[in-house]
Amino acid sequence: MSEIMNLEDYNIFSIEIKKDIQSYQQRAVNIVNTQMTILYYKIGQMIDTKQLKQGWGTKVIKRLSIDIKNELPQIKGFSERNITRMLKFYKEYKILSTIVPQHVAQNSNLIIESYELTEVLPSEFKSALPTIDMIEEEMENIILKKDTKK
């Protein structure tokens, strides 16, 4: 009987560990996606600023693409076409420049920032967005459903 109880305890323990692994993997993906979106927006913003203030034309995009390919050959996704899309993305969503970085955590090697949307969305949109707790609960339900099917 003791072995069965230990096995049940282990199964619960194992499910918790797997749930945490999947949860943190998803969080890592979300962080990377967020940071890449911010980078693309920032690149578009920087190009737009140079074009407006210094009169740079569209040739800067082609040159920038070539420079990135030559100096950072392992980095993909910065073709002339994609950089043009970054500029269009920025121009389409200039309102996002009201996103305010807030310091969340810092140690000697890592700075983590979160971004807070400040009075950009109308209230009817804000109320329609799920909370972080709601998203995490839904993710847990999905993971538990997957675990119970096994």
N, C-alpha and C positions, 0 to 999 in steps of 0.2 A: 504494500500500500504506500509505503514511504517513497518508493521510486516513482510511482504514478503521480503523487503530489509534486515531487521534484520536477517531473517531466512537464506537468501543467504549469508550474512556476516558471520553468525555463521557457516554455512556449510564449507565455505572456511577456517575459523579459526580452525574448528574441523579437517579438512583434514591436515592442517599444523601440528597440535599437534600430530596426529596419525603418520604422516610421521616422525616427530622427534623421537617419541617413538621407532618406528621400526628401524630407522637409528642408534640410540644409543644402542639399544639391539644388533644389528648386530655388531657394533663396540666392544661392551663388549665381545661377543663371539669370535671375531677375536683376541682381546687382550689375552683372556684366552688361546686360541689355540696356539698363538705365544709363550706365556710364558711356556706352557707345552712342546712344541717342544724344546725350549731352555733348559728347565730342563732335558729332556730326553737326549739331546745332551751332556749336561754338565756331567750327571751321566755316560754316556758312556765314555766320555773323562777322568773322574776321575778314572774309573776302568782301562781303558787302560794305564794310567800313572802309576798306582800302579803295574799293571802286568809287564810293561816294566822295570820300575826303581827298583822295589823291588822283582820282580820275583814271584808275587802272581799268583796262578793258577786259574782255573775256579771255584774251590770250594768257592771262595770269593763271587761269585754271589749267590749261594744257601744260604750261611750264611747271606748275606745282605738281601735277600728276607725274610728269617725267622725273622731276627731282625726287619725289617720294619713292618711285620705282627704283631709281638709281642708288639712292642712299639707304633705303630700307627695303631691299628686295624680298625679304621674308614677309613683309606686311602686304596683305591683299585688301582689295576693296576701295582703293583710291585712284581709280581710273578717272579720266577726264569726265566721262559720263556720270560717275558716282559723285564726284566733287560738284558737278553742276547740280545734281539732285540735292546735295547738302545746302547749296546756296538757295535753291528753290524752297527747301524745307524751312530754312531760316526766314525767308521772306514771307512765306505763308503763315508762319506762326511767331511773328515778331512779338506778339503779346506775351509769349513765354519768357521774355526777358524780365518780367516781373517776378520770376521765380527767385527766391532769396535763399542762398546757401546758409545753413545753420550748422554750427559745429556740434557734433554729437559725441565723438570719442577721439582720443588722440593718445598715442604712445610714441616712443622714439622712432619707430619705423612705419607707422601707419596712421593716416588721418582719414577718418570716415566722415563724409558729409551727407546730410539728407537735404532734400529740397522741399520747401513748403510753398504751395500755391497760395498767393496772397491776393484775395479779392479779384481774381481773374474770371472765375466761372460764375455764371448766374446761380442764384440759390437753388433753383429747381434742378440744375445739373449736380450741384454739390450733394443735395439730398438723395439723388438717384445713385450715387456711387457707393459701392459696398465699403464697409470699414475694414481695417486690417484684421480685426478679430473675426469678422464674417468670412473673409477670404481664407484665413487659417483654419477655421472650423470646417469650411467646405473641403479644403485640401485634406484634412484629417479624415473626413467622411469618405472621400475617394480612396485614400490609402487603406482605411479599414475595410472597405468593400473589396478591394483587391486582395487583402490578406485573408479574408474569410472565404474567398473563392478557391484558395489554394488547398 
